[in-house]
Amino acid sequence: MTPLPHLLVTGSAGGLGRELVPRLLAAGYRVRSMDLAHPDGLDGDLVTGSVTDTAVVERALEGVDAVVHLAGQSREAPWEQVLDANVHGTWTLLDACARLGVRKVVLASSNHAVGMVARREGVVVPADEPFRPDTYYGWSKTAGESLGRLFVERAGLDVVAVRIGSCFERPQNVRALATWMSYEDCVRLVAAAVDPAVTGWRSVWGISRNTRRWWSLAEGEAIGYDPRDDSEEFAEQVLAAADPDEVVDLVGGGFTATPLGQPN
């Protein structure tokens, strides 16, 4: 039996990283974590430092087979902050992967890369929908995807960009009934994406099998992703507490009304 790949998870102290790393370990993966600070409650193999620091990234990549890149700014922020964390950091990682022979990378992209796309009733948005970012943050994710594809085509990496919807324990609003991805489905998606059989450039939506989904699962299913959770189990409670002013006509939701560069 082929052993599971040894994974580096950047941004392991972040909201998603804290949930993903223990679940990957439980699923049998060897995991090295990397973040600016040691996350409370997370033991094991850990590299501390910035994803923008080449020496730290090179040390973190030693002996791993694949990278799950979660590190970076996760919401809107001033331009320089977004540029450094999300663009410089992603380039530093991809460049080091290319030089050190770590071919497999899973990039945490975002629905905000296409946040200004209007919802189309009865139409699911494909995972390769052209960029229409809603914020500096969303733009940084388009830059990350572009860098990923560049390193596929020029350096031979295998990159899966995951346009994450809303990955939390449960959907937090009406929009999330469409965009939600459970933590368990996130593990299933990572498992599919790091499979050595998945090569080249891929873009997939990071969502569960939601009855109310706006986005296509076809691209994820093509790499072996089989989501099993559905936000519908939370629908009654979410709808009962719905905010009548919630933005649901654009893919990016409330980010589409956030002033550029203003933390949200």
WOKAMO-V544311 format. One record per pair of residues at least 12 apart in sequence whose C-alpha atoms are under 8 Angstrom apart, sorted by the first residue. I is the first residue (numbers start at 1). J is the second residue. If there is no record, write none. Layout:
BEGIN
{{I J} {I J}}
END
This chain:
BEGIN
{{4 28} {4 29} {4 30} {5 29} {5 30} {5 64} {5 65} {5 66} {5 194} {6 29} {6 30} {6 31} {6 32} {6 63} {6 64} {6 65} {6 66} {7 29} {7 30} {7 31} {7 32} {7 64} {7 65} {7 66} {7 67} {7 68} {8 31} {8 32} {8 33} {8 34} {8 60} {8 61} {8 64} {8 65} {8 66} {8 67} {8 68} {8 69} {9 21} {9 31} {9 32} {9 33} {9 34} {9 67} {9 68} {9 69} {9 70} {10 33} {10 34} {10 35} {10 51} {10 67} {10 68} {10 69} {10 70} {10 71} {11 33} {11 34} {11 35} {11 36} {11 69} {11 70} {11 71} {11 72} {12 33} {12 34} {12 35} {12 39} {12 70} {12 71} {13 34} {13 35} {13 37} {13 38} {13 39} {13 40} {14 71} {16 70} {16 167} {16 168} {17 70} {18 39} {18 42} {19 183} {20 183} {20 186} {20 187} {21 33} {22 42} {23 184} {23 187} {24 187} {31 45} {32 44} {32 45} {32 46} {32 47} {32 60} {33 45} {33 46} {33 47} {34 46} {34 47} {34 48} {34 49} {34 60} {35 47} {35 48} {35 49} {35 50} {35 51} {35 71} {36 48} {36 49} {36 50} {37 49} {47 59} {47 60} {51 71} {51 85} {51 89} {51 90} {51 92} {51 93} {52 84} {52 85} {52 88} {52 89} {52 90} {52 92} {52 93} {53 89} {53 92} {54 92} {54 93} {54 96} {57 92} {57 93} {57 96} {58 96} {58 100} {61 97} {61 100} {61 102} {64 102} {65 102} {65 103} {65 104} {66 102} {66 103} {66 104} {66 105} {66 106} {66 194} {67 102} {67 104} {67 105} {67 106} {68 105} {68 106} {68 107} {68 108} {68 190} {69 105} {69 106} {69 107} {69 108} {70 107} {70 108} {71 85} {71 86} {71 89} {72 85} {72 86} {72 89} {73 85} {73 86} {73 137} {74 137} {75 137} {75 263} {75 264} {76 135} {76 136} {76 137} {76 138} {76 258} {76 260} {76 261} {76 262} {76 263} {76 264} {77 136} {77 137} {77 260} {77 261} {77 262} {77 263} {77 264} {78 136} {78 260} {78 261} {78 262} {78 263} {79 136} {79 261} {82 136} {82 137} {82 140} {83 140} {86 140} {86 141} {86 144} {87 140} {87 143} {87 144} {90 144} {90 147} {91 144} {91 147} {94 147} {94 148} {94 151} {95 151} {97 157} {98 151} {98 155} {98 156} {98 157} {102 157} {103 156} {103 157} {103 158} {103 159} {104 157} {104 158} {104 159} {104 194} {104 196} {105 157} {105 158} {105 159} {105 160} {105 194} {106 159} {106 160} {106 161} {106 162} {106 190} {106 193} {106 194} {107 144} {107 145} {107 148} {107 159} {107 160} {107 161} {107 162} {108 161} {108 162} {108 163} {108 164} {109 141} {109 142} {109 144} {109 145} {109 161} {109 162} {109 163} {109 164} {110 138} {110 141} {110 162} {110 163} {110 164} {110 165} {111 138} {111 163} {111 164} {111 165} {111 251} {111 252} {112 132} {112 133} {112 134} {112 135} {112 137} {112 138} {112 139} {112 141} {112 251} {112 252} {112 255} {113 131} {113 132} {113 133} {113 134} {113 138} {113 139} {113 140} {113 141} {113 142} {113 163} {114 129} {114 130} {114 131} {114 132} {114 133} {114 134} {114 138} {114 251} {114 252} {115 132} {115 133} {115 134} {115 138} {115 250} {115 251} {115 252} {115 253} {115 255} {115 256} {116 132} {116 133} {116 134} {116 250} {116 251} {116 252} {116 256} {117 132} {117 250} {117 251} {117 252} {118 249} {118 250} {118 251} {119 214} {119 248} {119 249} {119 250} {119 251} {123 214} {124 213} {124 214} {124 215} {124 216} {125 214} {125 215} {125 216} {126 215} {126 216} {126 219} {127 163} {127 203} {127 204} {127 205} {127 215} {127 216} {127 219} {128 203} {128 204} {134 252} {134 255} {134 256} {135 255} {135 256} {135 258} {135 259} {135 260} {135 261} {136 260} {136 261} {145 161} {148 161} {148 201} {149 201} {152 200} {152 201} {156 200} {157 200} {158 198} {158 199} {158 200} {158 201} {159 199} {159 200} {159 201} {159 202} {160 193} {160 201} {160 202} {160 203} {160 204} {161 201} {161 202} {161 203} {161 204} {162 203} {162 204} {162 205} {162 206} {163 203} {163 204} {163 205} {163 206} {164 181} {164 205} {164 206} {164 207} {165 179} {165 180} {165 181} {165 205} {165 206} {165 207} {166 179} {166 180} {166 181} {166 207} {167 180} {167 181} {167 182} {167 183} {167 186} {167 207} {168 180} {168 181} {168 182} {168 183} {169 182} {169 183} {170 182} {170 231} {170 234} {171 231} {171 234} {171 238} {172 238} {173 238} {173 239} {173 242} {173 243} {174 235} {174 238} {174 239} {174 242} {174 246} {174 248} {175 247} {175 248} {175 253} {176 231} {177 210} {177 212} {177 213} {177 231} {177 232} {177 234} {177 235} {178 210} {178 211} {178 212} {178 213} {178 214} {178 215} {178 231} {179 207} {179 208} {179 210} {179 213} {179 214} {179 215} {180 207} {180 208} {180 210} {180 231} {181 206} {181 207} {181 208} {181 229} {182 207} {182 208} {182 229} {185 207} {185 208} {185 226} {185 227} {185 228} {185 229} {186 206} {188 225} {188 226} {188 227} {189 206} {189 220} {189 225} {189 226} {189 227} {192 223} {192 224} {192 225} {193 223} {193 224} {193 225} {198 223} {202 219} {203 219} {203 220} {204 217} {204 219} {204 220} {205 217} {205 219} {205 220} {207 227} {208 227} {208 228} {208 229} {208 230} {208 231} {209 227} {209 228} {209 229} {209 230} {209 231} {210 229} {210 230} {210 231} {210 232} {211 230} {211 231} {211 232} {212 231} {212 232}}
END
